[in-house]
Structure formats: structure tokens, C-alpha cells
Amino acid sequence: MFRLLFLVGALVAAPLGSAAQAAGQYTIFAAASMKDALDQAAKDFEAKDGTKIVLSFASSSVLAKQVEAGAPADAFISADLQWMDYLAKRKLIKPDTRRIIARNDLVIAAAPGTKPVTDAEAILGKGKFAMGDPKGVPAGKYGKAALESLKLWDKVGQNAVFGENVRVALEYVRKGAVGAAIVYGSDRFAAPELATAYVFPDDSHEPIVYPAAETANGNDGVAKFLDFLSSEAGQKNFVAFGFAPAKK
């Protein structure tokens, strides 16, 4: 069943080979956790500006490596600072265009009807749970760091099933393959049938921020879309999809 569910990851990521830069069109590589919010933002921007936005979603690590390999993207939106820094060190983004566009919380999503708990172990210690792979998926790194901070990783880490991105982890619990998943608050917002069983304390992990920047070889015109995401309308859109605004 886990193998079948991994197909979800392939559906989340748009075909990269067809994402060609073109006049009046901008290609954005973005973290999978931002799919719902950015899909709506792109529609709103296109209606206002007339410019088509092509969105390609996957884990931040996968997308950063694709940018490094020369994949055609005008802008990159990461789910953490590490992968944006990765591209910055390789001079693959335009540093003066870099900005934070949204923030997020880390939660445990569980089956419908699950009651909130005050101890994450009460949920994660019961059996298999899903999370992003800590080796490269930002949500997984935040999740592991939070569990380590709470002295729980050694107790429950063996129960973890790693997904290739946070939306795959969410699908595991939505399909009933696992009892719970560590995901972002915005992911839980996108699955209203699930329960929020636990919210990790802010001080148990690094702040969850989403940096965005133009790529070094991208079309300068994409700045209009990044500016839109930072605008009042763009920020309201993120909040509507369960994110916290860039400036708390």
C-alpha cells in the first residue's frame, strides 16, 4: 500500500521537461506544501496581470537539485532556508530578490474524531506514523528536530514512515495507511476531514518559513508574481489556506 501511495508524489510534481520559459509565462518551482495556496495565487495573479504562471511542485530538496542541474525555472520557493541557501551559495538565485513570503506551524494530523493530546507520544507511540524524509524534506527535518527536542525521537522514531514530500505523508494518513502524520498546519487545513491531534511548540524546532527568490537565469519579469505574493492580497491568500503571514 505504501508503494502505491508514493505515486501521489509523482502527481504532485508537474512535468519539468515541459516547463519552458516563454514570453508572457513564468515557471515557478515551489515546495509541495504550498500547492493549494499557490494554485489560487496563480489564478488571482493571472486574472489581474494576464501573465500565465506555470507551477511545478515537489520537495524543496528535489527542486533545488533540479535548478542546480539547469532545469528551466524563473523562481524558486522553498519550505526552509537550507535549500534556498544551497542555491545561493552556488550563485543560482538573485540574492537581492530573496524574501520570506509565508510561515507555518508543525502539527500531528490524525484520523477523524481523534481527540487532541498534550503529549505527542500518546499519538506517535501507538503505531506507524508518516512524516517527510528528514534527509531532505524540510517538514521531515522540522519533525525530527521537534521530536528530538521533546526527547521522543528515540522512543517513536522506529514507527516513522518517510514520504518523499509532506503531501505524500498527508496522503498516508488520509488513506488510512498510518494512524497519524507530522505535517504543516496548512496541510492539515487542506484535509478538513482529519483532526489536529497535537501542535508542536514553536521552540521545539526552527521557525518554519518559506523563502522565495528569482533564479539566476530566470526572467526578471517574474518579480511581479513574487511581489504579488508579498502584497496584502497575496498574504491574505496564504492565511486563507492555513499559513501564517510573512510578518507575524
N, C-alpha and C positions, 0 to 999 in steps of 0.2 A: 504493500500500500504506500509506503514511504517513497518507493521508486516512482510510482505513478504520480504522486503529488509533486515530485520535483519538476514535472512537466509544466507546472504553474509558472516556475521561474522563466521558462522559455517564452511563455505567453506574455509575461510582464514586460520583457525586454523587446523593444521594437527591432526589426531587422536593421543592422548597422550598415550593411552594404548599400542600401538604398537611400541612406540619409545624406544626400549630396547637397552641398551648398549651392544656392541658386539665388538669382535676383528676386527680391520680394519674399524670401523664405529664409528662416533661421532654424538651425538644428541645435537642440539643447540636450545634452547628456545629463540626466538627473537621477538622484537616489530613488530607489523603488518606493520608499516610504512616502514620497511626495506625489505619487501618481494622481490621486483623486484631486488634490488641491491644484496641481499644475495643469491637469486637463481642463479644469474650469478656468484657470487664469489664462490659458492659451485661447480659449473660446472668447473670453471677455476682451483680451487684447486684440485678437483678430477682428472682432466686431468694431472695435474703436479705431484701430490703425489700418486695417486692411492687409496686414502682413501675416503670412502663414507661419505658424510655429510648429516645427516637427519635433516631437518629444521621444526620446529613447531612454527607457528605464532599465536599471539593473542595480546591483550593489555598487557602492562608491568605488570599491577596490577594482572591480571589473572595468568600470567606465574609465577610471584614471589610467589603467594599463592600456586601454584602447586608445585614449588620447595620446599616450606616450608612443604607441605604435603607429600613429598617424591617421587614425580614424577621423573623418570629417565632422567636427563639431564646432559650433560658433561660441558656445558657452558650456560651462560645467557647473553643476550644483551638487555639492557633496553633503553627506549626512554627518560628517565630522570634519575637524580641522586637519587631521593627519593626511588624508588623501588630497586635500587642496594644497597642503604644504609640500606633498610629494611632487605635484606638478610644478609648484612654484620654484622648488629647488632645481628643477630641470628646465626652468625658464619656458614652460609650456602654457603659462597663463599671463595675462597682462595685469601686473600687480596693482596698478592704480584703479582697476575696475573691481577689485575684490571687495565684497561686503557681506555682512550677515543678513539673511532675508527672513529667517524664522527660527523658532526654538521649539523644544518638545519636552515631554515627560516620559519616564520609563515605567511601564505598568505590567502586571500579570493579567492577561486575558484568559478567562476560563469559561467552561460550559454554561449555558443559560441557567439561571437560578442559583449559581454559586454565590454564597454569602461572602462579603468582604472579610478579610482576616488582618490581624495586626502583625503576623509573623509569616514571612514568605515561605518558610519551611513547611508550614501547615498545608500549603498547596503543592509546592515543588517536591516535597518529600514523599508524596503519595504514589508516584509512578512517573512515567515518561512525560517530559515537557519539551516544548520546542523553543528554539532561540536561533538567532543568526550565528553563523560560524565566527567565533571570536578571532580566528586567524586573519579575517579580512573584512568581515561585515561590521560596520560601526555599531549597530544595535546589539550585536553579539559581544563586542568589546565592552560596551557600556554595561551589558547584562552581567558579564563575568566579573567586571570590576565591582559592580554593586554587590554581587553575592560574596565576593572576597572581602569587601568592606564589612559586610554583615556576618562574616565568619561562617558562611553557609556553603561555599563552593566545594569544600572537601566532603561535605555531607550529602549534597544533592547533585554535584556535577556529573556523576555517573548516570543520572537519569536524563541528561540533556540529549536531545536530537537536534543536530545542527542543520539549518537551512541555508541555501545559497544567498538569500536575502531575507529581510524582515517580513515581506509579504508572503513568502513561502512558509515561514514559521507560523504566521497567522492562519494560513490555509490548513495547516496540520490540525490546529485546534478546531477550526470551523468544520472540518470534515470528520472530527471525532477520532482522528488517528492518535492524538495525545490528549491529556486532560487539561493542559494549560500551555500558554506560550508567553515568553517575555517579549513584549513589543512596545512600540511607541504609543503614547496616548492617542495620537492621530490615527494609528492603525486600528485601535480599539473603537475609535469614533466611526471608522469606516465599516465596522462589523457590529451594528447595534444589537444584534441578537445575543452577543456574548456579554458576559459580566466582567466588570473590573474587580478582580479579587484582591488586588494589592497595588499600591502606588509606592515605588521606591523613594526613599528620602533623597532630597536634592544633594545632600552632602555625601551620598554613597557612591557617587560617580561624577565624572567631569560634566560640566554644563553641556547639554545636547543642543548644538547649534548647527545651522545649515549655511555654510558659506557658498557664495556664488561668484563667478568671475568669467570674463571673456577668455577664450583660449588665445594663445599667441598668434595662431594663424587664422583666427575666426574673423568673420565680417564685423566691422566696427558698428554697423547698424543694430546689432543685437543688443547694444546698450539700452535701446529704447524699451526692450522687453524686461531687462533687469531693473531698469528704473521703474517700470510699471509694478514689478513685484515689490519694490520698496515703497511704493506710494501708498496713500491711505486706502485706496481701493484694493490694492494688492494685499495689504496687511489684513484688511477685513476678510478677504477671501481665505487667507491662511487660518485665521481664527475660526471661521465658519466650518473648517474641516478638522478642527481639533488641535491645531498648533497654537503655540504662544507667539505673540508678536516679536519681531526682531529686538525691539527695545521694551524691556519689562518696566 
